[in-house]
Amino acid sequence: MDTPIEELTFEDALKELERIVGRLESGEATLDESIRLYERGDRLRQRCAERLDAAQARIEAIRLDAEGKAVGTRPFQAG
Protein backbone atom coordinates (compact mmCIF):
# COMPACT_ATOMS: atom_id res chain seq x y z
CA MET A 1 0.00 0.00 0.00
CA ASP A 2 3.06 2.21 0.06
CA THR A 3 3.67 1.96 -3.69
CA PRO A 4 2.90 5.23 -5.48
CA ILE A 5 -0.33 4.83 -7.42
CA GLU A 6 1.27 6.07 -10.63
CA GLU A 7 3.66 3.10 -10.55
CA LEU A 8 0.96 0.43 -10.15
CA THR A 9 -0.21 -1.65 -13.06
CA PHE A 10 -3.95 -1.66 -13.71
CA GLU A 11 -4.20 -5.15 -12.22
CA ASP A 12 -2.26 -4.25 -9.08
CA ALA A 13 -4.28 -1.07 -8.58
CA LEU A 14 -7.51 -3.04 -8.93
CA LYS A 15 -6.35 -5.69 -6.43
CA GLU A 16 -5.41 -3.03 -3.91
CA LEU A 17 -8.74 -1.29 -4.44
CA GLU A 18 -10.54 -4.58 -3.76
CA ARG A 19 -8.54 -5.04 -0.53
CA ILE A 20 -9.44 -1.51 0.55
CA VAL A 21 -13.13 -2.08 -0.13
CA GLY A 22 -12.98 -5.31 1.88
CA ARG A 23 -11.31 -3.55 4.79
CA LEU A 24 -13.84 -0.73 4.73
CA GLU A 25 -16.77 -3.14 4.49
CA SER A 26 -15.48 -5.17 7.43
CA GLY A 27 -16.10 -2.24 9.77
CA GLU A 28 -12.89 -3.01 11.65
CA ALA A 29 -10.99 0.11 10.56
CA THR A 30 -10.83 3.12 12.83
CA LEU A 31 -12.32 6.37 11.59
CA ASP A 32 -8.90 7.80 10.72
CA GLU A 33 -7.88 4.61 8.92
CA SER A 34 -11.21 4.53 7.08
CA ILE A 35 -10.70 8.08 5.84
CA ARG A 36 -7.15 7.29 4.72
CA LEU A 37 -8.30 4.09 3.00
CA TYR A 38 -11.18 5.89 1.30
CA GLU A 39 -8.88 8.61 -0.03
CA ARG A 40 -6.38 6.09 -1.43
CA GLY A 41 -9.23 4.01 -2.82
CA ASP A 42 -10.61 7.02 -4.63
CA ARG A 43 -7.20 7.75 -6.19
CA LEU A 44 -6.90 4.07 -7.19
CA ARG A 45 -10.37 4.16 -8.76
CA GLN A 46 -9.40 7.26 -10.69
CA ARG A 47 -6.16 5.63 -11.90
CA CYS A 48 -8.02 2.51 -13.05
CA ALA A 49 -10.60 4.62 -14.90
CA GLU A 50 -7.82 6.56 -16.65
CA ARG A 51 -6.10 3.34 -17.70
CA LEU A 52 -9.38 1.90 -19.04
CA ASP A 53 -10.12 5.09 -20.97
CA ALA A 54 -6.65 4.99 -22.51
CA ALA A 55 -7.06 1.35 -23.48
CA GLN A 56 -10.49 2.01 -24.98
CA ALA A 57 -9.10 4.82 -27.09
CA ARG A 58 -6.60 2.39 -28.60
CA ILE A 59 -9.18 -0.18 -29.63
CA GLU A 60 -10.11 -0.10 -33.29
CA ALA A 61 -13.35 -1.37 -34.76
CA ILE A 62 -13.18 -3.27 -38.04
CA ARG A 63 -15.19 -1.70 -40.88
CA LEU A 64 -17.03 -4.06 -43.20
CA ASP A 65 -18.19 -3.44 -46.75
CA ALA A 66 -21.65 -4.37 -48.10
CA GLU A 67 -20.49 -7.96 -48.61
CA GLY A 68 -19.23 -8.25 -45.06
CA LYS A 69 -15.55 -8.11 -45.97
CA ALA A 70 -13.10 -6.17 -43.83
CA VAL A 71 -12.11 -2.92 -45.55
CA GLY A 72 -10.22 -1.11 -42.81
CA THR A 73 -10.51 0.11 -39.28
CA ARG A 74 -11.86 3.14 -37.50
CA PRO A 75 -11.37 4.37 -33.93
CA PHE A 76 -13.59 2.68 -31.38
CA GLN A 77 -16.63 4.75 -30.44
CA ALA A 78 -18.15 3.93 -27.07
CA GLY A 79 -21.86 4.12 -26.59
Secondary structure by P-SEA (a helix, b strand, c coil): cccccccccaaaaaaaaaaaaaaaaaccccaaaaaaaaaaaaaaaaaaaaaaaaaaaabbbbbbccccccccccccccc
